[in-house]
Amino acid sequence: MKQSLLIILALMLSAISYSQGFNDDKIALTNFIKRMYNSSPFEGVKMIEDYDNKYIISVLSLEKAGKSTSILTRIAQTKAQRQVSTFFNGAVITSEFIIKTTETKADSSEVKTTVETIEKIKENSVGFVNGLEILTNFDIEERNRMLFIYIKKIDED
């Protein structure tokens, strides 16, 4: 009886220690990316390699402005997917710059000129990124903005 209890206890302990391995790797990766961001803040898409794996990360910040965390997370997920999709599939960017000037005559000696500028930028990209998950999020800039870090493991094909 004692021997079977010891075997069951040993199996449970080995299962517990094994199950924490993935979490430890994820925590170490999170801490590494946080240190990398704190030393030199960045946003956008980056490729990161550890000993055995390659990852693509998407880093973006959003202004809180009274929005709930769930709304910010949904917005961040969509923007992160767009960033990674554009990184993998490219994008076509077109821009248009319009300058509109109007002159009005206030009286016989004074003419008032108004200049209005409009810049339109369009980005078209086609693609979908499957399996992008949030790694971490935290407050930056004195709690006015929230930084989101999304990650996807890249399979070696």
C-alpha positions as CSV (number, residue, x, y, z in Angstrom):
1,M,0.0,0.0,0.0
2,K,2.8,2.4,1.0
3,Q,4.7,1.6,-2.2
4,S,1.7,2.3,-4.4
5,L,1.1,5.6,-2.6
6,L,4.8,6.6,-3.2
7,I,4.5,5.7,-6.9
8,I,1.3,7.8,-7.3
9,L,2.9,10.7,-5.3
10,A,6.0,10.5,-7.5
11,L,3.9,10.6,-10.7
12,M,1.9,13.5,-9.5
13,L,5.0,15.5,-8.6
14,S,6.6,14.8,-12.0
15,A,3.4,15.8,-13.8
16,I,3.3,19.1,-11.8
17,S,6.9,20.0,-12.4
18,Y,6.6,19.2,-16.1
19,S,3.4,21.2,-16.6
20,Q,5.1,24.3,-15.2
21,G,7.8,24.2,-17.9
22,F,5.8,25.9,-20.6
23,N,4.7,28.6,-18.2
24,D,8.3,29.2,-17.1
25,D,9.4,29.6,-20.7
26,K,6.6,32.0,-21.4
27,I,7.4,34.1,-18.3
28,A,11.1,34.2,-19.2
29,L,10.2,35.4,-22.8
30,T,7.8,38.0,-21.4
31,N,10.4,39.3,-19.1
32,F,13.0,39.4,-21.9
33,I,10.6,41.4,-24.2
34,K,9.7,43.8,-21.3
35,R,13.4,44.5,-20.6
36,M,14.0,45.0,-24.4
37,Y,11.1,47.4,-24.5
38,N,12.2,49.3,-21.4
39,S,15.7,49.7,-22.6
40,S,14.6,51.0,-26.0
41,P,10.8,51.5,-26.5
42,F,9.5,50.4,-29.9
43,E,6.2,49.5,-31.6
44,G,5.5,47.3,-34.6
45,V,6.5,43.8,-35.6
46,K,9.8,42.1,-34.6
47,M,11.2,38.6,-35.1
48,I,12.7,37.0,-31.9
49,E,14.6,33.8,-31.6
50,D,15.4,31.8,-28.5
51,Y,17.4,28.6,-28.4
52,D,14.7,26.3,-30.0
53,N,12.0,28.6,-31.4
54,K,11.3,31.6,-33.6
55,Y,8.6,34.0,-32.7
56,I,7.0,37.1,-34.3
57,I,5.8,39.7,-31.9
58,S,3.5,42.7,-32.5
59,V,3.9,45.5,-30.0
60,L,1.4,48.4,-29.9
61,S,0.2,51.0,-27.4
62,L,-3.3,52.5,-27.1
63,E,-4.4,55.5,-25.2
64,K,-6.8,54.5,-22.4
65,A,-9.1,57.6,-22.5
66,G,-11.7,56.0,-20.3
67,K,-12.0,52.8,-22.3
68,S,-12.4,49.5,-20.5
69,T,-9.6,46.9,-20.6
70,S,-11.8,44.5,-22.7
71,I,-12.4,47.2,-25.3
72,L,-8.7,48.1,-25.5
73,T,-7.8,44.4,-25.8
74,R,-10.2,43.9,-28.7
75,I,-8.9,46.9,-30.5
76,A,-5.3,45.8,-29.8
77,Q,-6.0,42.3,-31.1
78,T,-7.3,43.7,-34.4
79,K,-4.4,46.1,-34.8
80,A,-1.8,43.4,-34.0
81,Q,-3.3,41.1,-36.6
82,R,-3.2,43.9,-39.1
83,Q,0.5,44.6,-38.3
84,V,1.5,41.0,-38.6
85,S,-0.5,40.5,-41.8
86,T,1.1,43.5,-43.4
87,F,4.5,42.3,-42.3
88,F,4.0,38.9,-44.0
89,N,1.9,39.9,-47.0
90,G,2.9,43.5,-47.7
91,A,0.6,46.4,-48.3
92,V,-0.2,48.9,-51.0
93,I,-0.1,52.5,-49.6
94,T,-1.5,55.4,-51.5
95,S,-1.6,59.0,-50.3
96,E,-3.2,62.2,-51.5
97,F,-2.4,65.7,-50.3
98,I,-5.0,68.4,-50.9
99,I,-4.3,72.1,-50.3
100,K,-7.3,74.4,-50.4
101,T,-6.9,78.2,-50.2
102,T,-9.7,80.7,-49.9
103,E,-9.4,84.5,-49.9
104,T,-12.0,86.8,-48.4
105,K,-12.0,90.5,-48.6
106,A,-12.9,92.1,-45.2
107,D,-12.7,95.7,-46.5
108,S,-11.0,97.5,-49.3
109,S,-7.5,97.2,-47.9
110,E,-7.5,93.9,-46.1
111,V,-7.6,90.4,-47.6
112,K,-7.9,87.3,-45.4
113,T,-6.3,84.1,-46.7
114,T,-7.3,80.7,-45.3
115,V,-5.2,77.6,-46.1
116,E,-6.7,74.2,-45.4
117,T,-4.6,71.0,-45.9
118,I,-6.0,67.5,-46.1
119,E,-3.9,64.4,-46.3
120,K,-5.5,61.1,-47.1
121,I,-3.5,57.9,-46.6
122,K,-4.9,54.5,-47.6
123,E,-3.4,51.2,-46.8
124,N,-4.6,48.0,-48.5
125,S,-3.4,44.6,-47.4
126,V,-4.8,41.1,-47.9
127,G,-4.1,38.2,-45.6
128,F,-5.0,36.6,-42.3
129,V,-2.9,35.7,-39.3
130,N,-4.0,32.7,-37.3
131,G,-2.8,31.9,-33.8
132,L,-1.8,35.3,-32.6
133,E,-2.1,35.4,-28.8
134,I,-1.6,38.1,-26.2
135,L,1.7,37.6,-24.3
136,T,1.3,40.5,-21.9
137,N,0.0,44.0,-21.5
138,F,0.9,46.8,-19.0
139,D,0.5,50.5,-18.4
140,I,3.1,53.0,-19.8
141,E,3.4,56.8,-19.8
142,E,2.1,57.3,-16.2
143,R,-0.9,55.0,-16.8
144,N,-2.2,57.1,-19.7
145,R,-1.5,54.4,-22.3
146,M,-1.5,50.6,-22.3
147,L,1.1,48.6,-24.1
148,F,0.1,45.2,-25.7
149,I,2.5,42.5,-26.8
150,Y,1.1,39.8,-29.0
151,I,3.1,36.7,-30.1
152,K,3.0,33.9,-32.6
153,K,5.4,31.0,-32.8
154,I,6.7,30.5,-36.3
155,D,6.9,27.0,-37.5
156,E,10.0,25.9,-39.3
157,D,8.8,24.7,-42.8
